[in-house]
Amino acid sequence: MARICSIRGTRVRSGGRIHRSGLAKKKGGIGRHVTKVVKRTVSPNLQTKRIWVPELGIYVRLKLSCRALKTINKNGAFTTLKKAGIL
């Protein structure tokens, strides 16, 4: 199963990590120098949850990001899942 949030569509992103060497000028060095930029991935904080939908009287198993869980807590399960097109 892909690492994608069912509600928000949050997925793995790629970015760059900057490697620096040297001692900072503030600490008595000659400054920090960029030696290389390395690709890295940033994964969403995904959780597999069983969500109770009281309007339908069923559980729905979803892979959610923590931001989506906060959205469900705020707006309610039925409204959020219907807006996402899951129900």
C-alpha positions, 0 to 999 in steps of 0.5 A, a space after each residue: 500500500 502506498 504511503 498516501 493519506 486517504 483524506 488529505 492526499 499527503 504523500 512522500 516528498 523529496 527535498 535536499 539536505 545540505 552538508 556543511 563543514 567548518 567552524 562558524 565565525 562566531 566560534 572562531 572559525 573561518 565560516 561554514 562551507 557547503 560541501 554537498 547537497 544530498 537528496 532525501 525523502 520527507 515522509 508524512 506521519 501516517 497512522 492506520 486507524 479504525 474510525 467509527 462513523 455513528 451516522 452509518 453505524 460502521 467502522 472504516 479502516 483508513 491510513 491517515 496522517 495526523 493532520 487528517 486525524 485532527 480534521 476528523 476530530 474537529 469536523 466529525 467523521 461522516 462529514 470529513 469522509 464524505 468530503 474526501 469521497 470515501 463514503 
